[in-house]
Amino acid sequence: EEQQPGGPEALGRSPLCLSPDIRCYTYERGDVFGTHYDDSATVSYERALRSPAKSQSSYKEDNGRVGARYSTEYTLLLYLNGGGGGGDTLVGGETNFYAEARHGGKLLYSIRPSAGMVLLHRHGHECLLHESAEVVRGKKVVLRTDVVFTQA
């Protein structure tokens, strides 16, 4: 989908990195993750850019950003199965996005999982109401992380 105007980039912010918090969600037959909004999270510079190869002393060389705090603005989902290939029997488990209840709560987008597909969507105060629909058959497996942005 296309980038809508008014995102964090319009406020002078830019992507810094992916959050180190990577979650693996598994949905079995009958599982649903009902309608909800994804929240933004605050991430310290040290945590956002932690690396086994990066020593504490090298953090001090990063232009005084040590101790700075950044926020996440996008949810990144990586679907690990779906799409029907290779004997995959996943039926259901779509990620559905809805208009606000005050606008009728109608379905705006329905994203069917496909192995290797990435879904990137805004979260925090710009998040659309969404859900993971019921898994009718098979299993849905997805990795989730967030995109960390600099402050303006």
Secondary structure, DSSP 8 states (H G I E B T S, - for coil): ----TTSGGGGT--EEEE-S--EEEEE-TT--EEEE-----EEEHHHHT--TT--HHHHTTSTT-TT-EEEEEEEEEEE-S-SSGGG---EE--EEEE--GGGT--EEEEE---TT-EEEEE-GGG--EEEE--EEES-EEEEEEEEEE---
